[in-house]
């Protein structure tokens, strides 16, 4: 099991909150760009699809998760998926018109990933 800030329970709690925020951002984006009654489907469907992809593709033995996975994913690919979800959420928020909040979220994500450098390195090596 790995140790360090990236695997610390407090850090994992922050990461969980950032994951939820990213999913909400995808829902806000869907609400802002999808017209008519289809937006009600997309505001639930888009975050759900992102969450399923997030949960299915994982690196085996990742101590920041359960360690299990549905589809074993190499660490570097998983890291790219994480960046796509986190920063994609910020980009979705920006596209939905909340530019200041999106920039603040992106800044928080950069700080989080810099502080979690040990987990990032673990992913890159696995």
Secondary structure, 3 states (H helix, E strand, C coil): CCCCHHHCHHHHHHHHHHHHHHHHHHHHHHHHHCCCCHHHHHHHHHHHHHHHHHHHEECCCCCCCCCCCCEECCHHHHHHHHHHHHHHHHHHHHHCCCHHHHHHHHHHHHHHHHHCHHHHHHHHHC
